[in-house]
Every structure is written in structure tokens, then in C-alpha cells.
Amino acid sequence: MNYTNTLEYAKMMDEKDSLKSYRNKFYIPIVHGKECIYLTGNSLGLQPKTTQDAVMDELEDWANYGVEGHLHARNPWYSYHELFPELLTDIVGAKAEEIVVMNQLTVNLQLLLTTFYRPHGKRNKIICEAKAFPSDQYALASHVLTRGLNPEACIIEVHPREGSQVIAHEDIVTAIQQHGDETALVLFGGVNYYTGQVFNMKDIVRVSHTVGALCGFDLAHAAGNIELELHDWQVDFACWCTYKYLNSGPGSVGGVFIHEKHIHNASLPRLAGWWGHNKERRFKMEKTFDPIPTAEGWQLSNAPVLSMAAHKAALEVFREARFTDLIEKSKLLTGYLFHVLKDINHHFPEPVMDLLTPEDAHGCQVSIVMKKDGKRVFDRLIKESVIADWREPDVIRVAPVPLYNTFEDVYRFGTIILQTLKDSDN
Ligand SMILES: *Cc1c(COP(=O)(O)O)cnc(C)c1O
């Protein structure tokens, strides 16, 4: 791409953008009296304008029907969760029966580890990324502990090499192979939350399976952000939250993938609940658990309809926009962000920032190490109505997303950084 770091160019790109009308389908927060430049869709996606009506419909049906809403609401609550798999197949690259929407992310990770971390004999190790999101670290350690094992011995973290922040794929492969017959499970993020690095999931699964280990992913920063082919890659299981790139509201309901090859296996141990039980017989209140032979067989509780209503409204926007088109725009938009940031470096004798995110393995998010005046730049961004994410001591994370961000957002973000650093030079 021949990008140019000018306002005219950014405006021209926005004009040409076939998805430009989607921005208007979201509420853009007002900061200091004007529409902000919202660059934290990786943390909490913005609210679609259709969400309020979707939630209000359920509140109205509850008011009008009471318990009868389970069967007579416009979207009957009894089967509400069944609306989701079809809406998610493109986004995660899975068959409908491999997907279920339930609970929240960390809960789902715990449930999946109950089924898929099955240490036996010396095959008791879990291989994961160093500095995984803390909730994931706690979840892994808690499983090792509840099996009577020692996390120090059983959890093998793959670290970045000296002087690097990202993890080399070869090092992941080597770690899995080195611990081959001791590895029970390989668990990675799809996209690292801090660096924005996209892992080579397809190959991580392949290598895991060659040593006889299972392989799962936490897709919190991947779902709705990058292309996924969970079924074809033979991923054993995955889970994600829906409030980041999937715009489904704070703490909203989570998503789960379980590969087809596992969903029929009623003997897989799991933490069971009535909502995972044979639907025809659920209300017979029988003693013996008979799991539904799809990912739904892992459900525990009946559908949390209010948060699901927000999720449904958000996924309908994705479906209308078409996920492949969103990915195409995303690549252009984040490519432009890389261009703008590198161009800023060229304005100074020494680079003023390092980019943590690998240019050959990224989604929407770019993590920037400010080599000087980081906090000053960040404070200026806030003053200029930019919402970005600051991590001590010197990292700014931003994620222009294709549904509601523009090339002009990216251009203006760059200009504020450049101006602030130039001002502090004088
Ligand atoms: C956002 C995020 C979480 C948050 O977990 P919740 O259970 O939704 O609070 C967990 N893990 C990762 C990798 C995340 O990015």
C-alpha cells in the first residue's frame, strides 16, 4: 500500500470506504464537547444504536408475559441462546454445533479446563505464553492445584527472547516438542492482550497434536478482530468474551467453541448443569445427566437474556457488514496506523517510539512504547478527546476497528503525537 500521512489522503480513504456508513450505527462518546477518537475497541467496544431497543424488547416482554415469556416472548427465552451459533460461524470459523454462548470468559475457561486438562502420569504439563492475561494465569494454576499438582512444575511458560517483547513461533514449537510426552495441554491467547501479537494458531495446534497434547485458545482479543478457522485448524476448544471487539456491552455473555470431534463424547468429564441436559427430557427432572451432543452440552444455566439481547444486536451489525469485508478494511486501517507511526519516527533524528506489535502478525491493535514523554503525549491525547489505553511505564495501546473508526481518526491520532513531541523538543 502507498499510504500517505496527510489529512487529504485520510479523508479520501474514508470517502472510498464501502463500510463508512457503519460508524453512524454506533454511539461515539462525547469527550470535552466533541465526538471522541475512540481507539479502545480492544477493551470495550462501542454501543450499537440498535442495542437499547433489543434490550427494551426483552424488558417489555418480561413486563407483558412474566414467566410465559420463556415460550411466548418475541424471542422465546427458553431457546434464546440458540440464536447465536449461526451468527458466529463466520466470525470464529466453526460449525454451528461447535459454538455455544454462555457465562463469561474466565468462567468458561475454567469449565473448559475441567474437561480438557486431563493430566495422567507424567503427562501433566500445560504450555502457555509468559505474561498471559492474569485471569488466565490464575485459571491455569487453579486447575493444576485442584488436581493435587504443583503449578511451578506443571506450567511451562514460553518467554520472549532477550531484548524482544514478542514470542518467536519457533520457541513455542520447541517448547512443545521438548516437553512432548509430558504435555497434557497447550493453551495460548489468539492475540496477546499487551503486545497485540497474533499467534500462529494453526501451527500451534498442529504441533500440539503431533506430541499427543490437546490445544485450546483464549480468544478474548481475537474474536471479531482477526480471521479464525477454529474448525479447520482442529482447535480442541476456545473461549472468548464479547465486550471487546464484539461490542456486546460491559461484562456481557461469553462464547465457547468445542471441536466437533469432542462434542458427541458424553463421557468427557465436565461440570454439568441442567441446561446442558437432553432438551427433550430437561423438564422431566431426571436424575442422570444426558449431555446434549453439541457444544450446548457444556451449558449449566438458563440463558441470561438481557446481556444476550445486547450480544444479538451487536452480532446483527457484524452479519450485515460481512466479516470478510471488515477484515479487509481492518488490514488497511491498521496498516495505515503503522505507516503514520513510522512516519512520525522519521521526523526525529532518533526514533521517538518503538512498536511492540509485529507488523507481520497483528490484528487491529498496535502497542507503542514511547521512548520519551509518553505520559505527556497520553495526557495531550486525552485533552484532544482521544480515548486510548495507557500502561505504565510507557506503553500506549490503540486499536482502530473497522466498524466505527476512520482513517481520519488514525491520521489525527498521529498528528497529536507528532505535535506534542515537537512542542517538547522546543
Ligand atoms: C479481557 C480478558 C479477560 C477478562 O476476563 P473476564 O472473565 O471477561 O472478566 C480474560 N482473559 C483475557 C486474555 C482477556 O483479554
The ligand as an ORCA input file, in Angstrom:
! r2SCAN-3c Opt
* xyz 0 1
  C     -10.305     -9.369     28.678
  C      -9.680    -10.655     29.058
  C     -10.154    -11.427     30.125
  C     -11.270    -10.929     31.002
  O     -11.953    -12.000     31.584
  P     -13.481    -11.855     32.071
  O     -13.771    -13.190     32.628
  O     -14.292    -11.494     30.873
  O     -13.531    -10.764     33.100
  C      -9.551    -12.652     30.359
  N      -8.532    -13.100     29.589
  C      -8.049    -12.380     28.561
  C      -6.935    -12.895     27.728
  C      -8.588    -11.129     28.277
  O      -8.095    -10.393     27.291
*
